Amino acid sequence: IGFGLLVVVVGLAMIGAGRSIRVSKTLRALEDTSAQLGVRIAVLLLILFVALAGELGIETILGAFVAGALLRIVDPEQHLTHTEFRRKVEAIGYGFLIPVFFVSSGARFDIDALVNSPGHVALIPLFLLALLVVRGVPAFLYRKYFSVRKVMAAGLLQATSLTFVVVAARLGLELKVFDEPSGATLVAAGLLSVIVFPPIALWLLGDGDMASEETEEGFGTDLGNASPA
């Protein structure tokens, strides 16, 4: 409840500031300069809500999500959330914040707990199969549009998952849903999916399919660039 009230207060304050003509002009004037005011506001909101969520005992991922959602809700005229702004924020997120998260998660990967628990090691293939079934089988919906090999390759690529698995394992450990060996088993299965599934998918596609796609794209480009004469 306290976190929700804080979100409402900050949102109302941002809406009031956004209605100010002076603030809007300042944002537009500084959005593409070295000041990068919009990006700084986004980072400030991220730090604020992540810190608040941590202090109030809520998952920090929820705080980060609320920061982004709030920024979009209170900016209907897209003074901040225009295309270039989103690209800048994505560059910070994918280029810096996410790698930091994975480095910290990798440092917490308890391989000793996994090695010392043979029963959990045996679960890795089952988790890998579960990823393939849950995320790969829906690819057969593409059967009407593509060949069997392409559908199978799509299923393998869809089943490739590490980001979600690492987050789920991290949350599961923090919420004490399962123990360290179980979390390490889940992360190991996700890691294997990244290592094993993509090469098999590329093998299924084969050089012929890749070459035919490139030929079709090139042919379409030539037609688009052809002169009316």
C-alpha positions as CSV (number, residue, x, y, z in Angstrom):
1,I,0.0,0.0,0.0
2,G,2.8,2.4,0.9
3,F,4.6,1.7,-2.4
4,G,1.4,2.3,-4.3
5,L,0.8,5.6,-2.6
6,L,4.3,6.7,-3.4
7,V,3.8,5.8,-7.1
8,V,0.6,7.9,-7.1
9,V,2.3,10.9,-5.5
10,V,5.3,10.8,-7.9
11,G,3.0,10.3,-10.8
12,L,0.9,13.3,-9.9
13,A,4.0,15.4,-9.4
14,M,5.3,14.4,-12.9
15,I,1.9,15.1,-14.5
16,G,2.0,18.6,-12.9
17,A,5.5,19.2,-14.1
18,G,4.6,17.9,-17.6
19,R,1.8,20.4,-18.0
20,S,4.3,23.3,-17.4
21,I,5.2,24.9,-20.7
22,R,8.6,25.9,-19.4
23,V,9.4,22.3,-18.4
24,S,8.2,21.0,-21.8
25,K,10.4,23.5,-23.6
26,T,13.4,22.6,-21.4
27,L,12.9,18.9,-22.1
28,R,12.7,19.4,-25.8
29,A,15.7,21.7,-25.9
30,L,18.0,19.4,-23.9
31,E,16.8,15.9,-25.1
32,D,19.4,15.8,-27.8
33,T,22.3,17.6,-26.1
34,S,25.0,16.4,-23.8
35,A,22.6,17.0,-20.9
36,Q,20.3,14.1,-22.0
37,L,17.7,15.3,-19.5
38,G,15.1,12.8,-20.4
39,V,17.5,9.9,-20.0
40,R,18.6,11.3,-16.6
41,I,15.0,11.5,-15.5
42,A,14.4,7.9,-16.5
43,V,17.5,6.7,-14.6
44,L,16.5,8.8,-11.6
45,L,13.0,7.1,-11.6
46,L,14.6,3.7,-12.0
47,I,16.9,4.2,-9.0
48,L,14.2,5.8,-6.9
49,F,11.6,3.0,-7.4
50,V,14.1,0.2,-7.2
51,A,15.4,1.6,-3.9
52,L,11.9,2.1,-2.6
53,A,10.9,-1.4,-3.5
54,G,13.9,-2.8,-1.8
55,E,13.3,-0.8,1.4
56,L,9.6,-1.8,1.5
57,G,10.3,-5.5,0.9
58,I,9.0,-5.6,-2.6
59,E,10.9,-7.2,-5.5
60,T,13.2,-4.7,-7.2
61,I,12.2,-5.9,-10.6
62,L,8.7,-4.6,-9.9
63,G,10.1,-1.2,-9.0
64,A,12.0,-1.0,-12.3
65,F,8.9,-2.0,-14.2
66,V,6.8,0.6,-12.4
67,A,9.3,3.3,-13.3
68,G,9.1,2.6,-17.0
69,A,5.3,2.2,-17.0
70,L,4.9,5.4,-15.0
71,L,7.1,7.3,-17.3
72,R,4.9,6.3,-20.3
73,I,1.6,7.0,-18.5
74,V,2.5,10.5,-17.4
75,D,3.9,11.5,-20.8
76,P,1.0,11.1,-23.2
77,E,2.4,13.6,-25.6
78,Q,5.7,11.7,-25.8
79,H,7.9,14.5,-24.8
80,L,10.2,11.9,-23.2
81,T,9.1,8.5,-24.6
82,H,9.7,9.3,-28.3
83,T,11.5,6.8,-30.5
84,E,15.0,8.2,-30.0
85,F,14.5,8.3,-26.2
86,R,13.4,4.7,-26.1
87,R,16.5,3.8,-28.1
88,K,18.7,5.6,-25.7
89,V,17.1,3.9,-22.7
90,E,17.3,0.5,-24.4
91,A,21.0,1.1,-25.1
92,I,21.6,1.7,-21.3
93,G,19.5,-1.2,-20.4
94,Y,20.8,-3.8,-22.8
95,G,24.3,-2.5,-22.9
96,F,24.9,-1.9,-19.2
97,L,22.2,-2.8,-16.7
98,I,21.3,-6.3,-18.0
99,P,25.0,-7.4,-18.4
100,V,25.6,-6.2,-14.8
101,F,22.6,-8.3,-13.7
102,F,23.9,-11.4,-15.4
103,V,27.3,-10.9,-14.1
104,S,26.0,-10.7,-10.5
105,S,23.7,-13.6,-11.2
106,G,26.6,-15.7,-12.6
107,A,28.6,-14.8,-9.5
108,R,25.8,-16.2,-7.4
109,F,25.6,-19.4,-9.4
110,D,26.2,-22.1,-6.8
111,I,27.8,-24.8,-8.9
112,D,29.1,-26.6,-5.8
113,A,25.5,-27.1,-4.5
114,L,24.7,-28.5,-7.9
115,V,27.7,-30.9,-8.0
116,N,27.1,-32.1,-4.5
117,S,23.5,-33.0,-5.3
118,P,23.4,-35.7,-8.0
119,G,19.6,-35.8,-7.8
120,H,19.4,-32.2,-8.9
121,V,21.9,-32.8,-11.7
122,A,19.5,-35.5,-13.1
123,L,16.8,-32.8,-13.2
124,I,18.7,-30.7,-15.8
125,P,17.6,-32.7,-18.8
126,L,14.0,-32.7,-17.5
127,F,14.1,-28.9,-17.2
128,L,15.6,-28.6,-20.6
129,L,12.8,-30.8,-22.0
130,A,10.2,-28.7,-20.2
131,L,11.6,-25.6,-21.9
132,L,11.3,-27.3,-25.2
133,V,7.8,-28.4,-24.6
134,V,6.4,-25.2,-23.1
135,R,8.1,-22.7,-25.4
136,G,8.9,-24.8,-28.5
137,V,5.8,-26.8,-29.2
138,P,3.6,-23.7,-30.0
139,A,5.9,-23.2,-33.0
140,F,3.8,-25.9,-34.8
141,L,1.1,-23.2,-35.2
142,Y,3.4,-22.0,-38.0
143,R,3.0,-25.3,-39.9
144,K,0.5,-23.7,-42.3
145,Y,3.0,-21.1,-43.5
146,F,6.5,-22.8,-43.3
147,S,8.1,-26.2,-43.9
148,V,8.6,-28.7,-41.1
149,R,12.3,-28.0,-40.9
150,K,11.7,-24.3,-40.4
151,V,9.0,-24.9,-37.9
152,M,11.3,-27.2,-35.9
153,A,14.0,-24.6,-36.0
154,A,11.6,-21.9,-34.8
155,G,10.6,-24.1,-31.9
156,L,14.2,-24.6,-30.9
157,L,14.9,-20.9,-31.1
158,Q,11.8,-20.1,-29.1
159,A,12.8,-22.7,-26.4
160,T,16.2,-20.9,-26.0
161,S,15.8,-19.0,-22.8
162,L,18.3,-17.7,-20.3
163,T,17.0,-14.2,-19.3
164,F,13.7,-15.4,-18.0
165,V,15.2,-18.5,-16.3
166,V,17.8,-16.4,-14.4
167,V,15.2,-14.0,-13.2
168,A,12.9,-16.8,-12.2
169,A,15.7,-18.6,-10.3
170,R,16.7,-15.3,-8.6
171,L,13.2,-14.6,-7.5
172,G,12.6,-18.2,-6.4
173,L,15.6,-18.1,-4.2
174,E,14.7,-14.7,-2.7
175,L,11.1,-15.9,-2.0
176,K,12.5,-19.2,-0.7
177,V,10.3,-21.2,-3.1
178,F,13.1,-23.6,-3.7
179,D,16.7,-24.2,-2.4
180,E,20.1,-23.3,-3.9
181,P,20.6,-26.7,-5.8
182,S,17.2,-26.3,-7.5
183,G,18.0,-22.7,-8.5
184,A,21.3,-23.8,-9.9
185,T,19.6,-26.6,-11.8
186,L,17.2,-24.3,-13.4
187,V,19.9,-21.8,-14.4
188,A,22.0,-24.7,-15.8
189,A,19.1,-25.9,-17.9
190,G,18.7,-22.4,-19.3
191,L,22.4,-22.1,-20.1
192,L,22.3,-25.4,-21.9
193,S,19.3,-24.2,-24.0
194,V,21.4,-21.3,-25.2
195,I,24.3,-23.5,-26.0
196,V,22.5,-26.5,-27.6
197,F,19.3,-25.3,-29.3
198,P,20.5,-22.5,-31.6
199,P,23.2,-24.7,-33.4
200,I,20.6,-27.4,-34.0
201,A,18.2,-24.9,-35.3
202,L,20.8,-23.5,-37.7
203,W,21.6,-27.1,-38.8
204,L,17.9,-27.7,-39.5
205,L,17.7,-24.5,-41.6
206,G,20.7,-25.5,-43.6
207,D,22.7,-23.4,-46.1
208,G,20.1,-23.9,-48.7
209,D,17.3,-22.3,-46.8
210,M,19.5,-19.4,-45.8
211,A,20.6,-18.9,-49.3
212,S,17.1,-19.1,-50.7
213,E,15.9,-16.5,-48.2
214,E,18.8,-14.1,-49.1
215,T,17.9,-14.6,-52.8
216,E,14.3,-13.9,-52.2
217,E,15.2,-10.7,-50.2
218,G,17.6,-9.6,-52.9
219,F,15.1,-10.3,-55.7
220,G,12.4,-8.3,-53.8
221,T,14.9,-5.4,-53.4
222,D,15.7,-5.5,-57.1
223,L,12.1,-5.3,-58.0
224,G,11.5,-2.4,-55.6
225,N,14.4,-0.5,-57.1
226,A,13.5,-1.3,-60.8
227,S,12.6,1.7,-62.9
228,P,9.2,2.0,-64.5
229,A,10.8,1.9,-67.9
